[in-house]
């Protein structure tokens, strides 16, 4: 079976977690989770929230909404 031009799950995870997509999201800055869900919603729909929550945890070490999160509203 031929491989698709778009890559696979690990390629996408690397793009949004470390690559050009991560530069758009600016992980570790206020609003990073919101930017992630806005960017990925067009590709994943409602699943973007869960996917971005897991990426946020991997990139910053805390879940979105956690009191230790730098972008959390007071």
PyMOL Python script that loads the backbone (N, CA, C, O; Angstrom):
from pymol import cmd

cmd.read_pdbstr("""\
ATOM      1  N   UNK A   1       0.848  -1.181   0.000  1.00  0.00           N
ATOM      2  CA  UNK A   1       0.000   0.000   0.000  1.00  0.00           C
ATOM      3  C   UNK A   1       0.892   1.244   0.000  1.00  0.00           C
ATOM      4  O   UNK A   1       1.883   1.291   0.729  1.00  0.00           O
ATOM      5  N   UNK A   2       0.563   2.214  -0.781  1.00  0.00           N
ATOM      6  CA  UNK A   2       1.365   3.433  -0.898  1.00  0.00           C
ATOM      7  C   UNK A   2       1.142   4.345   0.295  1.00  0.00           C
ATOM      8  O   UNK A   2       0.040   4.438   0.835  1.00  0.00           O
ATOM      9  N   UNK A   3       2.193   5.002   0.683  1.00  0.00           N
ATOM     10  CA  UNK A   3       2.104   5.941   1.787  1.00  0.00           C
ATOM     11  C   UNK A   3       1.513   7.261   1.318  1.00  0.00           C
ATOM     12  O   UNK A   3       1.817   7.724   0.218  1.00  0.00           O
ATOM     13  N   UNK A   4       0.687   7.856   2.128  1.00  0.00           N
ATOM     14  CA  UNK A   4       0.078   9.123   1.733  1.00  0.00           C
ATOM     15  C   UNK A   4       1.105  10.250   1.819  1.00  0.00           C
ATOM     16  O   UNK A   4       2.079  10.173   2.568  1.00  0.00           O
ATOM     17  N   UNK A   5       0.866  11.266   1.054  1.00  0.00           N
ATOM     18  CA  UNK A   5       1.780  12.407   1.012  1.00  0.00           C
ATOM     19  C   UNK A   5       1.774  13.191   2.322  1.00  0.00           C
ATOM     20  O   UNK A   5       2.766  13.839   2.655  1.00  0.00           O
ATOM     21  N   UNK A   6       0.672  13.141   3.065  1.00  0.00           N
ATOM     22  CA  UNK A   6       0.524  13.915   4.288  1.00  0.00           C
ATOM     23  C   UNK A   6       1.281  13.386   5.492  1.00  0.00           C
ATOM     24  O   UNK A   6       1.375  14.088   6.498  1.00  0.00           O
ATOM     25  N   UNK A   7       1.821  12.189   5.434  1.00  0.00           N
ATOM     26  CA  UNK A   7       2.549  11.647   6.573  1.00  0.00           C
ATOM     27  C   UNK A   7       1.666  10.780   7.444  1.00  0.00           C
ATOM     28  O   UNK A   7       0.630  10.283   7.002  1.00  0.00           O
ATOM     29  N   UNK A   8       2.083  10.605   8.675  1.00  0.00           N
ATOM     30  CA  UNK A   8       1.340   9.751   9.589  1.00  0.00           C
ATOM     31  C   UNK A   8       1.177  10.467  10.929  1.00  0.00           C
ATOM     32  O   UNK A   8       1.489  11.651  11.056  1.00  0.00           O
ATOM     33  N   UNK A   9       0.687   9.737  11.919  1.00  0.00           N
ATOM     34  CA  UNK A   9       0.396  10.350  13.222  1.00  0.00           C
ATOM     35  C   UNK A   9       1.645  10.920  13.881  1.00  0.00           C
ATOM     36  O   UNK A   9       1.590  12.004  14.461  1.00  0.00           O
ATOM     37  N   UNK A  10       2.767  10.214  13.804  1.00  0.00           N
ATOM     38  CA  UNK A  10       3.987  10.718  14.445  1.00  0.00           C
ATOM     39  C   UNK A  10       4.514  11.967  13.738  1.00  0.00           C
ATOM     40  O   UNK A  10       5.084  12.848  14.380  1.00  0.00           O
ATOM     41  N   UNK A  11       4.326  12.045  12.428  1.00  0.00           N
ATOM     42  CA  UNK A  11       4.740  13.237  11.682  1.00  0.00           C
ATOM     43  C   UNK A  11       3.920  14.446  12.121  1.00  0.00           C
ATOM     44  O   UNK A  11       4.463  15.528  12.343  1.00  0.00           O
ATOM     45  N   UNK A  12       2.614  14.253  12.242  1.00  0.00           N
ATOM     46  CA  UNK A  12       1.744  15.356  12.675  1.00  0.00           C
ATOM     47  C   UNK A  12       2.054  15.780  14.108  1.00  0.00           C
ATOM     48  O   UNK A  12       2.077  16.971  14.421  1.00  0.00           O
ATOM     49  N   UNK A  13       2.289  14.805  14.963  1.00  0.00           N
ATOM     50  CA  UNK A  13       2.614  15.119  16.355  1.00  0.00           C
ATOM     51  C   UNK A  13       3.911  15.921  16.439  1.00  0.00           C
ATOM     52  O   UNK A  13       4.014  16.864  17.224  1.00  0.00           O
ATOM     53  N   UNK A  14       4.885  15.547  15.639  1.00  0.00           N
ATOM     54  CA  UNK A  14       6.158  16.272  15.615  1.00  0.00           C
ATOM     55  C   UNK A  14       5.964  17.692  15.074  1.00  0.00           C
ATOM     56  O   UNK A  14       6.552  18.642  15.593  1.00  0.00           O
ATOM     57  N   UNK A  15       5.137  17.835  14.029  1.00  0.00           N
ATOM     58  CA  UNK A  15       4.864  19.148  13.442  1.00  0.00           C
ATOM     59  C   UNK A  15       4.208  20.086  14.460  1.00  0.00           C
ATOM     60  O   UNK A  15       4.664  21.212  14.656  1.00  0.00           O
ATOM     61  N   UNK A  16       3.136  19.616  15.106  1.00  0.00           N
ATOM     62  CA  UNK A  16       2.407  20.467  16.056  1.00  0.00           C
ATOM     63  C   UNK A  16       3.086  20.550  17.415  1.00  0.00           C
ATOM     64  O   UNK A  16       2.820  21.484  18.172  1.00  0.00           O
ATOM     65  N   UNK A  17       3.948  19.610  17.742  1.00  0.00           N
ATOM     66  CA  UNK A  17       4.621  19.626  19.041  1.00  0.00           C
ATOM     67  C   UNK A  17       5.975  20.298  19.028  1.00  0.00           C
ATOM     68  O   UNK A  17       6.383  20.888  20.028  1.00  0.00           O
ATOM     69  N   UNK A  18       6.696  20.216  17.880  1.00  0.00           N
ATOM     70  CA  UNK A  18       8.056  20.742  17.830  1.00  0.00           C
ATOM     71  C   UNK A  18       8.363  21.556  16.580  1.00  0.00           C
ATOM     72  O   UNK A  18       9.276  22.382  16.600  1.00  0.00           O
ATOM     73  N   UNK A  19       7.634  21.346  15.503  1.00  0.00           N
ATOM     74  CA  UNK A  19       7.960  21.953  14.220  1.00  0.00           C
ATOM     75  C   UNK A  19       7.322  23.314  13.998  1.00  0.00           C
ATOM     76  O   UNK A  19       7.125  24.099  14.925  1.00  0.00           O
ATOM     77  N   UNK A  20       7.008  23.562  12.730  1.00  0.00           N
ATOM     78  CA  UNK A  20       6.405  24.858  12.355  1.00  0.00           C
ATOM     79  C   UNK A  20       5.061  25.091  13.030  1.00  0.00           C
ATOM     80  O   UNK A  20       4.727  26.222  13.381  1.00  0.00           O
ATOM     81  N   UNK A  21       4.297  24.032  13.211  1.00  0.00           N
ATOM     82  CA  UNK A  21       3.010  24.162  13.904  1.00  0.00           C
ATOM     83  C   UNK A  21       3.198  24.613  15.339  1.00  0.00           C
ATOM     84  O   UNK A  21       2.416  25.416  15.848  1.00  0.00           O
ATOM     85  N   UNK A  22       4.231  24.103  15.995  1.00  0.00           N
ATOM     86  CA  UNK A  22       4.528  24.497  17.377  1.00  0.00           C
ATOM     87  C   UNK A  22       4.899  25.974  17.447  1.00  0.00           C
ATOM     88  O   UNK A  22       4.592  26.649  18.430  1.00  0.00           O
ATOM     89  N   UNK A  23       5.562  26.475  16.401  1.00  0.00           N
ATOM     90  CA  UNK A  23       5.905  27.900  16.364  1.00  0.00           C
ATOM     91  C   UNK A  23       4.642  28.760  16.278  1.00  0.00           C
ATOM     92  O   UNK A  23       4.597  29.855  16.838  1.00  0.00           O
ATOM     93  N   UNK A  24       3.623  28.269  15.580  1.00  0.00           N
ATOM     94  CA  UNK A  24       2.350  28.989  15.499  1.00  0.00           C
ATOM     95  C   UNK A  24       1.643  29.000  16.852  1.00  0.00           C
ATOM     96  O   UNK A  24       1.007  29.988  17.219  1.00  0.00           O
ATOM     97  N   UNK A  25       1.756  27.905  17.587  1.00  0.00           N
ATOM     98  CA  UNK A  25       1.064  27.763  18.872  1.00  0.00           C
ATOM     99  C   UNK A  25       1.816  28.451  20.012  1.00  0.00           C
ATOM    100  O   UNK A  25       1.199  28.959  20.948  1.00  0.00           O
ATOM    101  N   UNK A  26       3.137  28.466  19.933  1.00  0.00           N
ATOM    102  CA  UNK A  26       3.997  29.059  20.971  1.00  0.00           C
ATOM    103  C   UNK A  26       3.719  28.413  22.334  1.00  0.00           C
ATOM    104  O   UNK A  26       3.241  29.067  23.262  1.00  0.00           O
ATOM    105  N   UNK A  27       4.027  27.120  22.430  1.00  0.00           N
ATOM    106  CA  UNK A  27       3.819  26.374  23.669  1.00  0.00           C
ATOM    107  C   UNK A  27       4.526  27.042  24.839  1.00  0.00           C
ATOM    108  O   UNK A  27       5.648  27.528  24.700  1.00  0.00           O
ATOM    109  N   UNK A  28       3.876  27.063  25.974  1.00  0.00           N
ATOM    110  CA  UNK A  28       4.440  27.638  27.190  1.00  0.00           C
ATOM    111  C   UNK A  28       4.145  29.110  27.365  1.00  0.00           C
ATOM    112  O   UNK A  28       4.588  29.718  28.339  1.00  0.00           O
ATOM    113  N   UNK A  29       3.400  29.696  26.436  1.00  0.00           N
ATOM    114  CA  UNK A  29       3.017  31.098  26.577  1.00  0.00           C
ATOM    115  C   UNK A  29       1.504  31.162  26.809  1.00  0.00           C
ATOM    116  O   UNK A  29       0.786  30.231  26.445  1.00  0.00           O
ATOM    117  N   UNK A  30       1.020  32.240  27.406  1.00  0.00           N
ATOM    118  CA  UNK A  30      -0.422  32.347  27.652  1.00  0.00           C
ATOM    119  C   UNK A  30      -1.235  32.192  26.368  1.00  0.00           C
ATOM    120  O   UNK A  30      -0.910  32.797  25.346  1.00  0.00           O
ATOM    121  N   UNK A  31      -2.281  31.388  26.422  1.00  0.00           N
ATOM    122  CA  UNK A  31      -3.162  31.180  25.284  1.00  0.00           C
ATOM    123  C   UNK A  31      -2.735  30.065  24.348  1.00  0.00           C
ATOM    124  O   UNK A  31      -3.325  29.904  23.279  1.00  0.00           O
ATOM    125  N   UNK A  32      -1.722  29.290  24.723  1.00  0.00           N
ATOM    126  CA  UNK A  32      -1.218  28.248  23.834  1.00  0.00           C
ATOM    127  C   UNK A  32      -2.261  27.169  23.540  1.00  0.00           C
ATOM    128  O   UNK A  32      -2.374  26.723  22.399  1.00  0.00           O
ATOM    129  N   UNK A  33      -3.009  26.750  24.530  1.00  0.00           N
ATOM    130  CA  UNK A  33      -4.033  25.724  24.324  1.00  0.00           C
ATOM    131  C   UNK A  33      -5.134  26.240  23.393  1.00  0.00           C
ATOM    132  O   UNK A  33      -5.597  25.510  22.518  1.00  0.00           O
ATOM    133  N   UNK A  34      -5.544  27.465  23.574  1.00  0.00           N
ATOM    134  CA  UNK A  34      -6.575  28.059  22.727  1.00  0.00           C
ATOM    135  C   UNK A  34      -6.095  28.156  21.288  1.00  0.00           C
ATOM    136  O   UNK A  34      -6.836  27.828  20.361  1.00  0.00           O
ATOM    137  N   UNK A  35      -4.854  28.605  21.094  1.00  0.00           N
ATOM    138  CA  UNK A  35      -4.305  28.683  19.736  1.00  0.00           C
ATOM    139  C   UNK A  35      -4.247  27.302  19.097  1.00  0.00           C
ATOM    140  O   UNK A  35      -4.534  27.155  17.910  1.00  0.00           O
ATOM    141  N   UNK A  36      -3.880  26.298  19.871  1.00  0.00           N
ATOM    142  CA  UNK A  36      -3.819  24.934  19.365  1.00  0.00           C
ATOM    143  C   UNK A  36      -5.192  24.467  18.905  1.00  0.00           C
ATOM    144  O   UNK A  36      -5.328  23.957  17.793  1.00  0.00           O
ATOM    145  N   UNK A  37      -6.201  24.630  19.732  1.00  0.00           N
ATOM    146  CA  UNK A  37      -7.537  24.157  19.360  1.00  0.00           C
ATOM    147  C   UNK A  37      -8.067  24.916  18.147  1.00  0.00           C
ATOM    148  O   UNK A  37      -8.750  24.329  17.307  1.00  0.00           O
ATOM    149  N   UNK A  38      -7.767  26.204  18.042  1.00  0.00           N
ATOM    150  CA  UNK A  38      -8.206  26.974  16.879  1.00  0.00           C
ATOM    151  C   UNK A  38      -7.515  26.489  15.606  1.00  0.00           C
ATOM    152  O   UNK A  38      -8.157  26.382  14.562  1.00  0.00           O
ATOM    153  N   UNK A  39      -6.229  26.197  15.676  1.00  0.00           N
ATOM    154  CA  UNK A  39      -5.480  25.725  14.516  1.00  0.00           C
ATOM    155  C   UNK A  39      -5.924  24.324  14.089  1.00  0.00           C
ATOM    156  O   UNK A  39      -6.094  24.063  12.898  1.00  0.00           O
ATOM    157  N   UNK A  40      -6.110  23.437  15.046  1.00  0.00           N
ATOM    158  CA  UNK A  40      -6.385  22.043  14.715  1.00  0.00           C
ATOM    159  C   UNK A  40      -7.863  21.722  14.518  1.00  0.00           C
ATOM    160  O   UNK A  40      -8.191  20.657  13.995  1.00  0.00           O
ATOM    161  N   UNK A  41      -8.758  22.614  14.923  1.00  0.00           N
ATOM    162  CA  UNK A  41     -10.184  22.350  14.778  1.00  0.00           C
ATOM    163  C   UNK A  41     -10.572  22.114  13.326  1.00  0.00           C
ATOM    164  O   UNK A  41     -11.444  21.290  13.050  1.00  0.00           O
ATOM    165  N   UNK A  42      -9.953  22.811  12.408  1.00  0.00           N
ATOM    166  CA  UNK A  42     -10.303  22.642  10.992  1.00  0.00           C
ATOM    167  C   UNK A  42      -9.910  21.262  10.460  1.00  0.00           C
ATOM    168  O   UNK A  42     -10.460  20.808   9.456  1.00  0.00           O
ATOM    169  N   UNK A  43      -8.966  20.595  11.123  1.00  0.00           N
ATOM    170  CA  UNK A  43      -8.531  19.266  10.699  1.00  0.00           C
ATOM    171  C   UNK A  43      -9.173  18.147  11.520  1.00  0.00           C
ATOM    172  O   UNK A  43      -9.481  17.081  10.986  1.00  0.00           O
ATOM    173  N   UNK A  44      -9.375  18.387  12.816  1.00  0.00           N
ATOM    174  CA  UNK A  44      -9.837  17.331  13.714  1.00  0.00           C
ATOM    175  C   UNK A  44     -11.259  17.511  14.216  1.00  0.00           C
ATOM    176  O   UNK A  44     -11.832  16.577  14.778  1.00  0.00           O
ATOM    177  N   UNK A  45     -11.834  18.667  14.031  1.00  0.00           N
ATOM    178  CA  UNK A  45     -13.171  18.929  14.552  1.00  0.00           C
ATOM    179  C   UNK A  45     -13.161  18.959  16.069  1.00  0.00           C
ATOM    180  O   UNK A  45     -12.269  19.552  16.674  1.00  0.00           O
ATOM    181  N   UNK A  46     -14.142  18.327  16.683  1.00  0.00           N
ATOM    182  CA  UNK A  46     -14.271  18.341  18.144  1.00  0.00           C
ATOM    183  C   UNK A  46     -13.127  17.593  18.833  1.00  0.00           C
ATOM    184  O   UNK A  46     -12.853  17.839  20.008  1.00  0.00           O
ATOM    185  N   UNK A  47     -12.459  16.685  18.121  1.00  0.00           N
ATOM    186  CA  UNK A  47     -11.346  15.935  18.700  1.00  0.00           C
ATOM    187  C   UNK A  47     -10.126  16.809  18.974  1.00  0.00           C
ATOM    188  O   UNK A  47      -9.210  16.379  19.675  1.00  0.00           O
ATOM    189  N   UNK A  48     -10.096  18.020  18.437  1.00  0.00           N
ATOM    190  CA  UNK A  48      -8.945  18.913  18.611  1.00  0.00           C
ATOM    191  C   UNK A  48      -8.697  19.233  20.077  1.00  0.00           C
ATOM    192  O   UNK A  48      -7.542  19.350  20.487  1.00  0.00           O
ATOM    193  N   UNK A  49      -9.737  19.375  20.868  1.00  0.00           N
ATOM    194  CA  UNK A  49      -9.567  19.718  22.284  1.00  0.00           C
ATOM    195  C   UNK A  49      -8.780  18.647  23.031  1.00  0.00           C
ATOM    196  O   UNK A  49      -7.856  18.964  23.780  1.00  0.00           O
ATOM    197  N   UNK A  50      -9.138  17.397  22.836  1.00  0.00           N
ATOM    198  CA  UNK A  50      -8.423  16.311  23.494  1.00  0.00           C
ATOM    199  C   UNK A  50      -6.996  16.172  23.005  1.00  0.00           C
ATOM    200  O   UNK A  50      -6.076  15.962  23.795  1.00  0.00           O
ATOM    201  N   UNK A  51      -6.818  16.288  21.698  1.00  0.00           N
ATOM    202  CA  UNK A  51      -5.484  16.175  21.109  1.00  0.00           C
ATOM    203  C   UNK A  51      -4.587  17.302  21.613  1.00  0.00           C
ATOM    204  O   UNK A  51      -3.428  17.067  21.957  1.00  0.00           O
ATOM    205  N   UNK A  52      -5.111  18.515  21.658  1.00  0.00           N
ATOM    206  CA  UNK A  52      -4.329  19.652  22.135  1.00  0.00           C
ATOM    207  C   UNK A  52      -4.041  19.545  23.632  1.00  0.00           C
ATOM    208  O   UNK A  52      -2.976  19.962  24.087  1.00  0.00           O
ATOM    209  N   UNK A  53      -4.970  18.995  24.394  1.00  0.00           N
ATOM    210  CA  UNK A  53      -4.729  18.818  25.828  1.00  0.00           C
ATOM    211  C   UNK A  53      -3.545  17.877  26.048  1.00  0.00           C
ATOM    212  O   UNK A  53      -2.688  18.137  26.893  1.00  0.00           O
ATOM    213  N   UNK A  54      -3.504  16.784  25.284  1.00  0.00           N
ATOM    214  CA  UNK A  54      -2.378  15.852  25.416  1.00  0.00           C
ATOM    215  C   UNK A  54      -1.069  16.486  24.957  1.00  0.00           C
ATOM    216  O   UNK A  54      -0.035  16.300  25.599  1.00  0.00           O
ATOM    217  N   UNK A  55      -1.103  17.240  23.845  1.00  0.00           N
ATOM    218  CA  UNK A  55       0.106  17.929  23.386  1.00  0.00           C
ATOM    219  C   UNK A  55       0.574  18.962  24.411  1.00  0.00           C
ATOM    220  O   UNK A  55       1.772  19.108  24.657  1.00  0.00           O
ATOM    221  N   UNK A  56      -0.378  19.670  24.999  1.00  0.00           N
ATOM    222  CA  UNK A  56      -0.051  20.675  26.012  1.00  0.00           C
ATOM    223  C   UNK A  56       0.669  20.030  27.180  1.00  0.00           C
ATOM    224  O   UNK A  56       1.668  20.557  27.670  1.00  0.00           O
ATOM    225  N   UNK A  57       0.165  18.892  27.624  1.00  0.00           N
ATOM    226  CA  UNK A  57       0.783  18.166  28.746  1.00  0.00           C
ATOM    227  C   UNK A  57       2.203  17.731  28.402  1.00  0.00           C
ATOM    228  O   UNK A  57       3.106  17.839  29.232  1.00  0.00           O
ATOM    229  N   UNK A  58       2.400  17.244  27.189  1.00  0.00           N
ATOM    230  CA  UNK A  58       3.730  16.793  26.761  1.00  0.00           C
ATOM    231  C   UNK A  58       4.713  17.953  26.629  1.00  0.00           C
ATOM    232  O   UNK A  58       5.879  17.827  27.004  1.00  0.00           O
ATOM    233  N   UNK A  59       4.246  19.075  26.099  1.00  0.00           N
ATOM    234  CA  UNK A  59       5.139  20.202  25.823  1.00  0.00           C
ATOM    235  C   UNK A  59       5.421  21.062  27.052  1.00  0.00           C
ATOM    236  O   UNK A  59       6.518  21.605  27.182  1.00  0.00           O
ATOM    237  N   UNK A  60       4.443  21.194  27.963  1.00  0.00           N
ATOM    238  CA  UNK A  60       4.616  22.109  29.097  1.00  0.00           C
ATOM    239  C   UNK A  60       4.739  21.401  30.441  1.00  0.00           C
ATOM    240  O   UNK A  60       5.226  21.985  31.409  1.00  0.00           O
ATOM    241  N   UNK A  61       4.300  20.144  30.506  1.00  0.00           N
ATOM    242  CA  UNK A  61       4.371  19.401  31.756  1.00  0.00           C
ATOM    243  C   UNK A  61       3.149  19.531  32.645  1.00  0.00           C
ATOM    244  O   UNK A  61       3.084  18.893  33.696  1.00  0.00           O
ATOM    245  N   UNK A  62       2.182  20.339  32.251  1.00  0.00           N
ATOM    246  CA  UNK A  62       0.935  20.484  33.020  1.00  0.00           C
ATOM    247  C   UNK A  62      -0.247  20.430  32.059  1.00  0.00           C
ATOM    248  O   UNK A  62      -0.115  20.735  30.874  1.00  0.00           O
ATOM    249  N   UNK A  63      -1.393  20.042  32.585  1.00  0.00           N
ATOM    250  CA  UNK A  63      -2.609  20.009  31.779  1.00  0.00           C
ATOM    251  C   UNK A  63      -3.153  21.428  31.620  1.00  0.00           C
ATOM    252  O   UNK A  63      -2.906  22.272  32.482  1.00  0.00           O
ATOM    253  N   UNK A  64      -3.881  21.711  30.548  1.00  0.00           N
ATOM    254  CA  UNK A  64      -4.543  23.015  30.421  1.00  0.00           C
ATOM    255  C   UNK A  64      -5.533  23.183  31.574  1.00  0.00           C
ATOM    256  O   UNK A  64      -6.230  22.232  31.928  1.00  0.00           O
ATOM    257  N   UNK A  65      -5.604  24.350  32.149  1.00  0.00           N
ATOM    258  CA  UNK A  65      -6.498  24.602  33.270  1.00  0.00           C
ATOM    259  C   UNK A  65      -5.892  24.319  34.626  1.00  0.00           C
ATOM    260  O   UNK A  65      -6.470  24.694  35.646  1.00  0.00           O
ATOM    261  N   UNK A  66      -4.747  23.672  34.664  1.00  0.00           N
ATOM    262  CA  UNK A  66      -4.060  23.403  35.930  1.00  0.00           C
ATOM    263  C   UNK A  66      -3.588  24.731  36.520  1.00  0.00           C
ATOM    264  O   UNK A  66      -3.211  25.640  35.781  1.00  0.00           O
ATOM    265  N   UNK A  67      -3.606  24.842  37.813  1.00  0.00           N
ATOM    266  CA  UNK A  67      -3.210  26.115  38.436  1.00  0.00           C
ATOM    267  C   UNK A  67      -1.744  26.450  38.198  1.00  0.00           C
ATOM    268  O   UNK A  67      -1.351  27.609  38.331  1.00  0.00           O
ATOM    269  N   UNK A  68      -0.931  25.465  37.850  1.00  0.00           N
ATOM    270  CA  UNK A  68       0.483  25.713  37.563  1.00  0.00           C
ATOM    271  C   UNK A  68       0.716  26.155  36.124  1.00  0.00           C
ATOM    272  O   UNK A  68       1.842  26.486  35.753  1.00  0.00           O
ATOM    273  N   UNK A  69      -0.327  26.162  35.320  1.00  0.00           N
ATOM    274  CA  UNK A  69      -0.215  26.541  33.914  1.00  0.00           C
ATOM    275  C   UNK A  69       0.023  28.052  33.787  1.00  0.00           C
ATOM    276  O   UNK A  69      -0.706  28.842  34.387  1.00  0.00           O
ATOM    277  N   UNK A  70       1.020  28.454  33.025  1.00  0.00           N
ATOM    278  CA  UNK A  70       1.354  29.879  32.899  1.00  0.00           C
ATOM    279  C   UNK A  70       0.250  30.668  32.201  1.00  0.00           C
ATOM    280  O   UNK A  70       0.115  31.868  32.444  1.00  0.00           O
ATOM    281  N   UNK A  71      -0.532  30.035  31.352  1.00  0.00           N
ATOM    282  CA  UNK A  71      -1.569  30.735  30.610  1.00  0.00           C
ATOM    283  C   UNK A  71      -2.913  30.740  31.287  1.00  0.00           C
ATOM    284  O   UNK A  71      -3.883  31.251  30.727  1.00  0.00           O
ATOM    285  N   UNK A  72      -2.996  30.188  32.470  1.00  0.00           N
ATOM    286  CA  UNK A  72      -4.273  30.066  33.161  1.00  0.00           C
ATOM    287  C   UNK A  72      -4.785  31.432  33.602  1.00  0.00           C
ATOM    288  O   UNK A  72      -4.041  32.261  34.127  1.00  0.00           O
ATOM    289  N   UNK A  73      -6.076  31.638  33.372  1.00  0.00           N
ATOM    290  CA  UNK A  73      -6.706  32.892  33.831  1.00  0.00           C
ATOM    291  C   UNK A  73      -6.884  32.835  35.330  1.00  0.00           C
ATOM    292  O   UNK A  73      -7.215  31.778  35.868  1.00  0.00           O
ATOM    293  N   UNK A  74      -6.681  33.908  35.999  1.00  0.00           N
ATOM    294  CA  UNK A  74      -6.812  33.976  37.459  1.00  0.00           C
ATOM    295  C   UNK A  74      -8.235  34.153  37.883  1.00  0.00           C
ATOM    296  O   UNK A  74      -8.518  34.229  39.079  1.00  0.00           O
TER     297      UNK A  74
END
""", "prot")
cmd.dss("prot")
cmd.show_as("cartoon", "prot")
cmd.util.cbc("prot")
cmd.orient("prot")
